[in-house]
Amino acid sequence: MITIKQKVGQGGQNIISDVAKIQLALFELGFLKKADFQKEMIKNLMTFASSLTSKKLLSNTTSFLDKLNLLPSNSRRIGASKLSATIQGVHQFQSQVMKVRNSDGRIDPGKGTLRNLNKSIRKLPPITNVPEVIPTSFETGATSGRIGSNSQVNIVGESIVIKLTKNGESKEKTIPINSSRQFIVENYNWNSIVKLMHFVYKKNKDQYTSPTQLKGIIEDDVLIIPNKGIQYIIQLQLANQLKKKPLKNSSLNSILKPIDGKPGLKFINGIIGKKRSVFFNESTNKSFVDIFSNNKITIPSVKDSQDKLYSFFRSIVHARNGLWSDNQGVVNVVGLRRVMDKMSKTRYNDGIVACWKDKNGQAHVELNIATTEPGNRFSRRQLVPQTMTMLAGYHNLRQPAGRTRNAMKQSANAGSVTWCKGDTTMNFHQGGNKLGFPSNTWLANYGLDSSVQTGFPNRRLNESEIFKLNKLLSNIYLWLSKYGADKSMAPYQYCKKLADSKPMRIEKINNGKVTVTQTGKNQKKIVDVLEVKKWMVNYWYHKRLRPENRMKIFTIIQRISGFNKKQIERLEKMNKTQILSEIKDEFIVDIIKKQIEYFPNLSDIDGKAGPTFYKVIEGIRPSIAQAKKDFPKLEKLINQLNELPLRNVPSLQSKLKKGLKINTDLNRANVKNHTRYDEVLEVNIIANATVGLYSAGCQVIYDTEVFYDFWCKLLDRAQKSGQRRWYYTLIDATGWKKSDVL
């Protein structure tokens, strides 16, 4: 393979002849983009190269060894400043292939990085030489063990040309590659596309490698379904036709007519030999073998490093025929399903995981507690394990959400598995609570339709506007979900009320009375400390030993007074008179100080630590200071809707400000009540919160705030990376140990 004389990369001598070899290797392995290869190798190192030489270096029909012979032998050095993409490619190779935590971006002669580079080059699939011009005639002959033959089926430009000859008569058929590729994308889910490619490559004695540099855009289709894959499909169709209609006994037209490059049900059933419900479904795939190293995949613990978790999810997705991208900022989404015993309602015991690498190549893994089988699993449809497209769309035109496309679903009562082409109406959205919408499908009033709902543009909104709108509304919903309070007031109004409130302060404390004033108001609030103490004792005394109240009382006393558990337990044994004498004036004063931070009206300040005050102590209610920071951001987001070509934007803004209601107090309390610390995993998890019978088949993350935090992060990263679709791989993790991965 390749050898170098001096070090190449960061801090290397960077001799041109050495650098060119490394650049070629990185380009062939996908760690140096075509544009960067042209700029940093062909233009910088091969100034006088002919157009033919350049074309061969960029060609996918010239072997690696043949390309090596075209490289310069110049022993001059080139500055590292002109090799930024090359050095970055070395970093990526070291971190992604070699799993080096602190890559140095340099390749030394005879050392580990060079050995691994050569090892990867040896694994490159063999080159199939395709003639650039179709000869005027071919005679059909032996295929030498290969399905079809290059003399019959060839790639010519953007088409596949089939040419048959019999007794001097020739017929040919041209099939556009893109039409075949589009058919596959529209009629397969992603895991079955990967299996299709593996099948046709293997039948043609070639090897398919799943791409790992996907961008999450439509252009990925060419990487996932290469031109060669289309050629191999057509070669299989031709071979199948020749079995049924031998060339010598049939007209050329009758053989060519059914061949279309579109592997439909006849191809799946007849040539692959599987039912679609089986071929598209990954339920029975329990593989734990890494497809790249052939090593056994080890399930890590959630306590392990981000790198180890990222590597695990990458390996298990590939083992389940899913798609994965190592491109910076591109997010991979994985669902881990734990099927529970038969019951009327399933629970939040699954995980939805987001994995990506940042601009420095550092791996990140975020776990969200979810259910991938909401509702009654035995009376409602469910998605089966597979890899689907997820787009930024809307849940029933009421709220921004994720929309899955091209998926297999299982009908009620664990019934038949059927194919759902296009939008499956199985969404990613929040659960565990309900939003108070202005009306059902209310966003349809402003220019959103069924196309926009499923993540596609319409006559009013183009692709960039579709993305901007979803991101805007998602962020608005996220901010509103924080200020819903008890649902008696619209979140926007409550946030505004807090933000607009004037400062309050304790003016004086005299003779057991606390005087509170508020800027801009003449009246004062006087709190009688003794009366508040009596109220507190009377309110909580008989409630104190009930399990649901004991923790509330403990929390209030501990947070305000600093008493420890032993001191608080001592209070529980006292009578009312004794407890009253134990309460110090400073305790009531500190309650008032805390109320001033959270309550906007002077009339709300009373020093009484009741249920509403408990919400303050527990962080369920947002503070005035936080609202003053958040409200300008919320107002700015709502105003940005004016920049989009929507209908009646003022009405939309008004509904967001007044018509959308969320019970934040209840939602946050539910999260708190259902969260427990798992001593094995050493993390906080949602402890089996029950799901209602709605949203069958959807993928649901617990709570509005948590879901929109997850969704907005996906959209934020997509804005930076250019990603516009996510590959979502749902995996059955029922048999995995609970102490391994949640």
C-alpha positions in Angstrom: 0.0 0.0 0.0 1.4 3.5 0.8 4.6 4.5 2.5 5.9 7.9 3.5 9.3 9.3 4.1 8.5 12.1 6.6 5.7 13.0 8.9 2.5 14.4 7.3 -0.1 16.7 9.0 0.0 18.9 12.1 3.7 19.6 12.9 4.9 17.4 10.1 7.6 18.0 7.4 4.8 17.7 4.8 6.8 16.7 1.7 4.6 16.9 -1.3 5.0 13.3 -2.4 4.1 12.1 1.1 1.2 14.5 1.5 -0.4 13.5 -1.9 -0.5 9.9 -0.8 -2.2 10.7 2.4 -4.7 13.0 0.7 -5.6 10.3 -1.8 -6.1 7.8 0.9 -8.3 10.2 3.0 -10.3 11.1 -0.2 -10.9 7.4 -1.1 -12.0 6.6 2.5 -14.4 9.6 2.7 -12.4 11.7 5.2 -11.6 14.4 2.6 -14.4 16.0 0.6 -14.1 16.2 -3.2 -13.9 20.0 -3.1 -11.1 19.9 -0.5 -9.3 17.2 -2.4 -9.4 19.3 -5.6 -8.2 22.4 -3.7 -5.5 21.0 -1.4 -4.2 18.2 -3.6 -4.9 18.7 -7.3 -4.7 22.5 -7.4 -1.9 22.9 -4.8 0.3 19.9 -5.5 -0.4 19.2 -9.1 -0.4 22.6 -10.7 0.6 21.2 -14.2 -1.6 18.1 -14.1 -3.6 17.5 -17.3 -7.4 17.5 -17.2 -7.3 13.8 -17.9 -5.1 13.1 -14.9 -7.4 15.2 -12.6 -10.4 13.4 -14.0 -8.9 10.0 -13.2 -7.9 11.0 -9.7 -11.6 12.0 -9.0 -13.1 9.1 -10.9 -14.7 6.2 -9.0 -13.8 3.8 -11.9 -10.0 4.1 -11.4 -8.4 1.8 -8.9 -6.4 3.2 -5.9 -3.2 1.7 -7.1 -3.7 3.3 -10.6 -4.3 6.6 -8.9 -1.1 6.3 -6.8 0.9 6.1 -10.0 -0.5 9.5 -11.0 0.7 11.3 -7.9 3.7 13.8 -7.9 7.1 12.7 -6.7 8.2 16.3 -5.7 10.2 16.4 -2.5 9.4 20.1 -1.7 7.5 20.9 1.4 4.1 22.6 1.7 3.0 24.7 4.6 0.4 23.3 7.0 -1.7 26.4 6.5 -2.6 25.1 3.1 -3.6 21.7 4.4 -6.3 22.5 6.9 -8.9 20.1 5.5 -6.3 17.4 5.1 -5.3 17.8 8.8 -8.9 17.8 9.8 -9.4 14.6 7.8 -6.5 12.9 9.7 -8.1 14.0 13.0 -11.4 12.5 12.0 -9.8 9.2 10.8 -7.9 8.9 14.1 -11.0 9.7 16.3 -13.6 7.7 14.2 -11.7 4.7 13.0 -8.9 4.4 15.6 -11.1 5.7 18.4 -8.2 7.9 19.6 -9.6 10.3 22.3 -7.0 13.0 21.7 -6.0 12.9 18.1 -2.9 14.7 17.0 -3.8 15.2 13.3 -0.4 13.7 12.2 0.7 10.6 10.4 4.2 9.2 11.1 6.1 6.8 8.9 5.5 3.2 9.9 3.4 4.2 12.9 -0.2 3.3 14.0 -2.1 5.8 12.0 -0.4 4.8 8.7 -0.9 1.1 9.5 -4.6 1.7 10.2 -4.9 3.8 7.0 -3.5 1.0 4.9 -5.7 -1.5 6.6 -8.8 0.6 5.7 -7.6 1.0 2.1 -7.4 -2.8 1.7 -11.1 -3.0 2.7 -12.1 -0.7 -0.1 -14.5 -2.5 -2.6 -13.0 -3.5 -5.9 -13.4 -1.1 -8.8 -15.7 -2.2 -11.7 -14.3 -0.7 -14.9 -17.2 0.7 -16.9 -16.7 1.8 -20.5 -17.4 5.5 -21.0 -18.9 4.7 -24.5 -21.2 1.9 -25.3 -19.8 -0.2 -28.2 -22.0 -0.5 -31.2 -23.0 -4.1 -30.5 -22.5 -6.9 -28.0 -23.1 -10.6 -28.1 -24.6 -12.1 -25.0 -22.4 -14.7 -23.4 -21.4 -16.3 -20.2 -21.6 -14.1 -17.1 -18.7 -15.8 -15.4 -20.6 -16.4 -12.2 -21.7 -12.8 -12.0 -25.4 -11.8 -12.3 -25.8 -10.0 -15.6 -22.7 -8.7 -17.3 -21.1 -5.4 -18.0 -21.5 -6.0 -21.7 -25.3 -6.0 -21.2 -25.9 -3.5 -18.4 -23.9 -0.3 -18.1 -23.9 3.0 -16.4 -23.9 5.8 -19.0 -24.0 9.2 -17.6 -27.2 9.5 -15.4 -28.8 6.4 -16.9 -28.5 2.6 -17.0 -28.4 1.2 -20.5 -29.3 -2.4 -21.2 -28.2 -3.8 -24.6 -29.0 -7.2 -25.9 -28.0 -8.9 -29.1 -29.4 -12.0 -30.8 -28.5 -13.2 -34.3 -27.0 -9.8 -35.2 -30.1 -7.9 -34.0 -29.6 -5.4 -31.1 -32.1 -3.8 -28.8 -31.3 -1.5 -26.0 -33.3 0.1 -23.1 -32.4 3.2 -21.2 -33.5 3.6 -17.5 -32.9 7.0 -15.7 -31.0 6.3 -12.5 -32.9 8.9 -10.6 -36.3 7.5 -11.4 -35.2 4.1 -10.0 -33.6 5.7 -6.9 -36.8 7.8 -6.3 -38.9 4.7 -6.5 -36.8 3.0 -3.9 -36.8 6.0 -1.5 -40.6 6.3 -1.8 -41.4 2.6 -1.4 -38.9 1.3 1.1 -38.0 2.3 4.7 -34.3 2.9 5.3 -33.3 -0.4 6.9 -34.9 -2.3 3.9 -32.9 -0.1 1.5 -29.7 -1.0 3.3 -30.6 -4.7 3.1 -31.6 -4.3 -0.5 -28.2 -2.8 -1.3 -26.4 -5.5 0.6 -28.4 -8.1 -1.3 -27.8 -6.8 -4.8 -24.2 -6.1 -4.2 -23.6 -9.6 -2.8 -25.4 -11.2 -5.7 -23.1 -9.3 -8.0 -20.0 -10.4 -6.0 -19.4 -7.0 -4.7 -19.6 -5.5 -1.2 -21.9 -2.6 -0.1 -20.7 -0.3 2.7 -23.2 1.8 4.6 -22.3 5.5 4.2 -21.3 7.2 7.5 -20.9 10.8 6.2 -24.6 11.6 5.7 -25.8 15.2 6.0 -29.5 14.5 6.7 -30.6 16.0 3.4 -32.1 14.6 0.2 -28.6 14.5 -1.4 -27.9 11.6 0.9 -30.0 9.4 -1.3 -27.1 9.1 -3.8 -24.7 7.9 -1.1 -27.3 5.4 0.4 -28.3 4.1 -3.1 -25.3 4.4 -5.3 -25.5 4.3 -9.1 -23.8 0.9 -8.9 -26.7 -0.4 -6.7 -29.2 0.6 -9.4 -27.1 -1.1 -12.0 -27.0 -4.3 -9.9 -30.8 -4.2 -9.4 -31.3 -4.0 -13.2 -28.7 -6.8 -13.7 -30.8 -9.0 -11.3 -34.0 -8.1 -13.2 -32.3 -9.0 -16.5 -31.0 -12.3 -15.1 -34.5 -13.1 -13.8 -36.0 -12.4 -17.2 -33.5 -14.5 -19.0 -34.3 -17.4 -16.7 -38.0 -17.1 -17.6 -37.4 -16.2 -21.3 -34.1 -17.6 -22.6 -32.6 -15.3 -25.2 -32.7 -17.8 -28.0 -36.4 -18.4 -27.7 -37.7 -14.9 -27.0 -37.9 -11.5 -28.7 -35.5 -8.9 -27.3 -38.5 -6.5 -26.6 -40.3 -9.1 -24.5 -37.2 -9.5 -22.3 -36.5 -5.8 -21.9 -40.1 -4.6 -21.4 -40.6 -5.6 -17.7 -37.1 -4.3 -16.6 -37.5 -0.9 -15.0 -35.0 -0.6 -12.2 -37.8 -0.4 -9.7 -37.7 -3.3 -7.3 -41.3 -3.6 -6.4 -43.2 -6.5 -4.7 -42.3 -8.9 -7.5 -38.6 -8.2 -6.9 -38.9 -8.5 -3.1 -41.0 -11.7 -3.3 -39.5 -13.3 -6.3 -35.9 -12.3 -6.5 -35.1 -11.6 -2.8 -37.5 -14.3 -1.7 -39.0 -12.5 1.2 -42.4 -11.1 2.2 -42.3 -7.3 2.4 -43.6 -7.4 6.0 -40.6 -9.5 6.9 -38.0 -7.8 4.8 -38.9 -4.3 6.0 -39.2 -5.3 9.7 -36.3 -5.5 12.1 -38.3 -7.0 15.0 -36.5 -10.4 14.7 -33.0 -8.8 14.2 -31.2 -9.3 17.5 -27.7 -9.0 16.0 -24.9 -7.8 18.3 -22.1 -7.9 15.7 -20.3 -4.8 14.6 -20.6 -4.8 10.8 -17.3 -2.9 10.3 -15.0 -4.8 12.8 -17.0 -8.1 13.0 -16.5 -7.9 16.8 -19.3 -8.5 19.3 -21.1 -5.3 20.5 -20.9 -4.8 24.2 -23.8 -3.0 25.9 -22.4 -0.2 28.0 -23.8 1.4 31.1 -25.3 5.0 31.0 -22.5 5.8 33.4 -19.9 5.2 30.7 -18.2 8.0 28.7 -20.0 9.8 25.9 -17.5 8.3 23.4 -18.3 4.8 24.5 -22.0 5.4 24.4 -21.8 7.0 21.0 -19.8 4.1 19.6 -22.3 1.7 21.0 -25.3 3.4 19.5 -23.4 3.7 16.2 -22.6 0.0 16.1 -26.1 -1.2 17.2 -27.8 1.0 14.6 -25.6 -0.5 11.8 -26.2 -4.0 13.2 -29.9 -3.4 12.8 -29.4 -2.1 9.2 -30.0 1.5 10.2 -28.3 4.7 8.9 -25.8 6.7 10.9 -23.8 9.9 10.2 -20.5 10.9 11.8 -20.7 14.3 10.1 -20.2 17.2 12.5 -23.5 18.5 14.0 -25.7 15.9 12.2 -27.9 14.2 14.8 -28.7 10.5 14.8 -31.9 9.5 16.7 -32.4 6.1 18.3 -35.4 4.7 20.1 -34.9 1.9 22.6 -38.1 0.0 23.3 -38.8 -2.2 26.3 -42.0 -4.1 25.6 -43.9 -4.6 28.9 -46.3 -7.4 29.9 -49.8 -7.2 28.6 -51.7 -4.4 30.3 -54.4 -1.8 29.5 -51.9 1.0 29.3 -48.2 1.1 28.5 -45.7 3.3 30.3 -42.8 5.6 29.9 -40.1 3.0 30.2 -38.4 3.5 26.8 -35.6 5.9 25.7 -35.2 8.2 22.8 -31.5 9.0 22.3 -29.9 11.8 20.3 -26.2 11.3 19.3 -23.9 13.7 17.4 -20.4 15.0 17.1 -19.5 18.6 17.6 -17.1 20.7 15.5 -14.2 19.4 17.5 -15.2 15.8 16.8 -16.3 15.3 20.4 -19.2 12.8 20.8 -22.4 13.7 22.6 -25.2 11.4 23.7 -28.5 12.7 25.2 -31.1 10.3 26.7 -34.8 11.2 26.9 -37.4 9.2 28.8 -40.1 8.2 26.4 -42.6 5.7 25.3 -42.4 4.2 21.8 -45.6 2.3 22.2 -48.2 4.6 23.8 -51.8 3.7 24.5 -53.0 0.2 24.7 -50.5 -1.9 22.8 -53.0 -4.6 22.2 -55.9 -2.5 20.9 -53.9 0.2 19.1 -51.5 0.2 16.2 -47.7 0.4 16.9 -44.6 1.1 14.9 -42.3 -2.0 14.6 -38.5 -1.8 15.0 -37.1 -0.2 11.8 -35.4 2.9 10.5 -37.6 5.7 9.3 -37.3 9.3 8.1 -38.3 12.0 10.6 -39.2 15.5 9.4 -40.1 18.7 11.1 -43.9 18.8 10.8 -47.0 19.3 13.0 -49.1 17.0 15.2 -52.7 17.3 13.9 -51.9 20.9 12.8 -52.0 22.0 16.5 -48.3 22.0 17.5 -44.9 21.6 15.9 -43.7 18.0 16.1 -41.7 15.3 14.3 -43.4 13.4 11.5 -42.3 9.9 10.5 -42.4 8.7 6.9 -42.3 5.3 5.1 -42.8 2.9 8.0 -44.1 -0.5 8.9 -46.9 -0.6 11.4 -48.5 -3.4 13.3 -52.3 -3.3 13.7 -54.2 -3.8 16.9 -54.0 -7.0 19.0 -50.5 -7.7 17.7 -52.0 -8.2 14.3 -50.7 -7.9 10.8 -47.7 -5.8 9.9 -48.4 -3.5 7.0 -46.6 -0.9 4.9 -47.4 2.8 5.3 -46.1 4.7 2.3 -45.4 8.4 2.8 -46.6 10.2 5.9 -47.6 7.6 8.6 -49.3 10.1 11.0 -47.2 8.7 13.7 -45.6 11.7 15.4 -42.9 12.7 17.9 -44.6 14.9 20.5 -45.1 15.5 24.2 -47.0 13.3 26.6 -48.1 13.1 30.2 -50.2 16.3 29.9 -52.5 18.1 27.6 -52.3 21.5 26.0 -55.2 23.8 25.8 -55.3 24.7 22.1 -57.4 27.6 20.7 -59.2 24.9 18.6 -58.4 21.6 16.9 -56.1 22.0 13.8 -56.1 25.7 14.6 -52.8 26.4 12.6 -54.7 25.6 9.4 -56.2 29.1 9.6 -52.8 30.7 8.9 -51.5 28.9 5.7 -50.5 25.5 7.0 -52.0 22.6 5.3 -51.6 18.8 5.1 -48.3 19.3 3.1 -46.8 21.5 5.7 -48.1 19.2 8.4 -46.0 16.4 7.0 -42.9 18.5 6.7 -43.1 19.6 3.1 -43.5 23.1 1.5 -46.8 24.3 -0.1 -47.6 27.2 -2.4 -47.3 29.7 0.4 -44.1 28.4 2.2 -40.9 27.2 0.6 -38.4 24.8 2.2 -36.4 27.4 4.2 -39.6 29.0 5.4 -41.0 25.7 6.4 -38.0 25.1 8.6 -37.9 28.6 10.0 -41.6 28.4 10.9 -41.3 25.1 12.7 -38.2 26.3 14.6 -40.0 29.6 15.6 -43.2 27.9 16.8 -41.2 25.2 18.6 -39.2 27.8 20.5 -42.4 29.7 21.3 -44.1 26.6 22.6 -41.0 25.9 24.7 -41.1 29.3 26.3 -44.8 29.2 26.8 -44.6 25.8 28.5 -42.5 27.4 31.2 -45.1 30.0 32.2 -48.5 28.2 32.1 -48.9 28.3 35.9 -52.3 26.8 36.8 -53.8 27.3 33.4 -56.1 30.1 34.6 -54.0 32.5 32.6 -52.4 32.1 29.2 -48.6 31.5 29.5 -47.7 34.7 27.6 -49.9 36.8 29.8 -48.4 35.3 33.0 -44.9 35.8 31.8 -45.7 39.4 30.8 -47.3 40.0 34.2 -44.2 38.8 36.0 -41.9 40.7 33.7 -43.9 44.0 34.1 -44.2 43.7 37.9 -42.6 46.5 39.9 -40.0 45.8 42.6 -41.1 45.1 46.2 -39.2 45.4 49.4 -39.6 45.0 53.1 -39.7 48.6 54.4 -39.6 47.7 58.1 -40.2 45.1 60.8 -41.7 46.5 64.0 -43.7 45.0 66.9 -44.2 41.7 65.1 -45.4 43.3 61.9 -43.7 43.3 58.5 -44.4 46.2 56.2 -43.9 45.5 52.4 -44.0 48.2 49.7 -44.0 48.1 45.9 -42.6 50.7 43.6 -45.2 53.0 42.1 -47.9 52.1 44.6 -49.0 54.2 47.6 -50.6 51.4 49.5 -48.5 49.1 51.8 -49.0 45.5 52.8 -48.7 44.8 56.5 -48.2 41.2 57.5 -48.9 40.2 61.2 -46.3 37.6 62.0 -48.2 36.0 64.9 -51.3 35.6 62.8 -49.3 34.0 60.0 -47.7 31.6 62.5 -51.2 30.6 63.7 -52.4 30.1 60.2 -49.4 27.9 59.4 -49.9 25.7 62.4 -53.6 25.3 61.9 -53.2 24.6 58.1 -50.5 22.0 58.3 -50.9 20.4 61.8 -53.4 17.7 60.9 -51.9 17.2 57.5 -48.3 16.8 58.7 -48.3 13.0 59.0 -49.9 12.2 55.7 -47.4 10.9 53.2 -48.4 13.3 50.5 -48.0 16.3 52.8 -45.1 15.3 55.0 -42.5 15.9 52.3 -44.0 19.3 51.4 -43.8 20.4 55.0 -40.3 19.0 55.4 -39.2 20.8 52.2 -40.6 24.2 53.2 -39.1 24.1 56.7 -35.7 22.7 55.5 -35.3 25.2 52.6 -36.4 28.3 54.7 -35.0 27.5 58.2 -32.1 25.2 57.3 -33.4 22.6 59.9 -32.1 19.1 59.3 -34.1 15.9 59.3 -33.7 15.2 63.0 -34.8 18.7 64.0 -37.9 18.5 61.8 -38.8 15.1 63.2 -38.7 16.6 66.6 -41.4 19.1 65.6 -43.7 16.3 64.5 -43.9 15.0 68.1 -45.1 18.4 69.5 -48.6 19.8 70.0 -49.8 23.0 68.3 -48.8 25.3 71.2 -45.3 23.9 71.3 -44.9 24.2 67.5 -46.1 27.7 67.6 -43.5 28.7 70.2 -40.8 27.1 68.1 -41.5 29.2 65.0 -39.2 32.2 64.9 -40.2 35.6 63.4 -37.2 35.3 61.0 -38.8 32.2 59.5 -41.9 34.2 58.4 -39.7 37.1 57.2 -37.7 34.7 55.0 -40.9 33.4 53.5 -42.0 37.0 52.7 -38.6 37.6 51.1 -39.0 34.5 48.9 -42.6 35.6 47.9 -41.3 39.0 46.8 -39.0 37.2 44.3 -41.9 35.2 42.8 -45.3 36.9 43.3 -46.0 40.0 41.0 -48.7 41.6 43.1 -48.4 43.3 46.5 -51.7 41.6 47.5 -50.1 38.2 47.0 -47.5 38.8 49.8 -48.9 37.2 53.0 -46.0 35.2 54.6 -48.1 32.0 54.4 -46.2 29.0 53.2 -49.1 27.0 51.7 -49.4 24.8 48.6 -48.6 27.7 46.2 -45.5 28.6 48.2 -44.4 25.0 48.0 -44.5 25.3 44.2 -42.1 28.2 44.6 -39.7 26.3 46.8 -39.7 23.3 44.4 -39.0 25.4 41.4 -42.4 24.8 39.8 -43.1 28.5 39.5 -40.7 30.7 37.6 -39.2 33.8 39.3 -39.8 37.4 38.5 -36.2 37.9 37.7 -36.3 34.9 35.2 -39.4 36.3 33.5 -37.8 39.7 33.0 -35.0 37.8 31.1 -37.4 35.5 29.2 -40.2 37.8 28.2 -38.2 39.9 25.7 -37.0 36.7 24.0 -40.6 35.3 23.8 -41.8 38.7 22.4 -39.1 38.7 19.8 -39.9 35.2 18.7 -43.6 36.0 18.3 -42.7 39.1 16.3 -40.5 37.1 13.9 -43.7 35.5 12.6 -44.2 38.7 10.7 -41.2 37.7 8.5 -43.0 34.7 7.1 -45.7 34.6 4.3 -48.5 33.4 6.6 -52.2 34.4 6.5 -53.4 36.8 9.1 -50.3 36.9 11.2 -51.8 39.3 13.8 -54.5 36.7 14.6 -51.9 34.0 15.0 -49.9 36.1 17.3 -53.0 37.0 19.3 -53.9 33.3 19.7 -50.4 32.4 20.9 -50.6 35.2 23.4 -54.1 34.6 24.7 -55.6 31.3 23.4 -52.9 28.7 24.0 -52.9 27.4 27.7 -50.7 25.0 29.5 -50.9 23.8 33.1 -47.2 24.2 33.9 -47.7 23.7 37.6 -49.4 20.3 37.1 -46.8 19.3 34.4 -43.8 20.1 36.5 -45.3 18.5 39.5 -46.0 15.3 37.5 -42.4 15.3 36.3 -41.2 15.7 39.9 -43.7 13.0 41.2 -42.7 10.5 38.6 -39.0 11.0 38.8 -37.0 8.7 40.9 -33.3 8.1 41.4 -32.2 4.8 40.0 -29.4 3.5 42.2 -28.1 1.0 39.6 -28.0 3.5 36.8 -27.1 6.5 39.0 -29.5 8.7 37.1 -32.9 10.2 37.6 -35.6 8.6 35.4 -39.3 8.9 34.9 -40.7 5.9 36.9 -43.4 4.4 34.7 -45.7 7.3 34.3 -48.9 6.0 32.7 -49.8 6.9 29.1 -53.4 7.5 28.0 -55.1 5.9 25.0 -54.2 8.7 22.6 -51.5 8.9 20.0 -51.3 5.2 19.2 -48.1 4.4 17.4 -46.5 7.8 18.2 -43.1 8.3 19.8 -43.7 10.3 22.9 -41.4 12.1 25.3 -42.7 12.9 28.8 -43.8 16.4 29.4 -44.2 19.5 27.2 -41.1 21.3 28.4 -38.9 18.3 28.1 -40.1 17.4 24.7 -39.7 20.9 23.3 -36.3 21.2 24.9 -35.4 18.0 23.0 -37.0 19.1 19.7 -35.6 22.7 19.8 -32.1 21.3 20.3 -32.6 19.1 17.2 -33.7 22.1 15.2 -30.9 24.3 16.5 -28.3 21.8 15.5 -30.0 21.3 12.2 -29.8 25.0 11.5 -26.1 25.0 12.0 -25.4 21.7 10.1 -27.9 22.1 7.3 -29.7 18.8 8.4 -33.3 18.7 7.3 -34.3 15.1 8.0 -33.4 12.7 10.8 -32.9 8.9 10.4 -34.8 7.4 13.3 -33.9 3.8 14.2 -36.3 2.1 16.6 -34.7 -1.0 18.3 -36.3 -3.6 20.5 -34.3 -3.6 23.7 -36.7 -5.7 25.8 -34.1 -8.4 26.4 -31.4 -6.1 27.5 -30.6 -5.9 31.2 -32.0 -2.8 33.0 -28.6 -2.2 34.5 -27.0 -1.9 31.1 -28.8 0.8 29.0 -32.1 2.5 29.8 
